[in-house]
């Protein structure tokens, strides 16, 4: 991976049903407004990138697909812009992580709030990764 480019490639998306099933069965949970995150650290998987992410917005709270898709785009964009610190740590420790981000708020919030929540979420993931090493 090129360290300076802030891209979000197809290979960074979590699409495997078995990995998603493992997350819901064995994954650890973090709550960081406006998200709930299921994540799993695994050295046994072979990803092209050190992290994979899936994003979900509830159909119960947002009936129109247009609204759900807009929120998912905002969440992925916030992740794309803030993932560099997480990638650097994962590359140093030679670990792989995959996680599932669930948008939990019942109304649409601004992009700035989503990005702030994603920044805090990534910092908490970094803290969890470093405390596992000590």
Secondary structure, 3 states (H helix, E strand, C coil): CCCCCCCCCHHHECCCHHHHHHHHHHCEEEEECCEEEEEEECCCCCCCCCEEEEEEECCCCCCCHHHHHHHHHHHHHHHHHHCHHHHHHHHHHCCCEEEEEEECCCCCCCHHHHHHHHHHHHHHHHHHHHHHHC
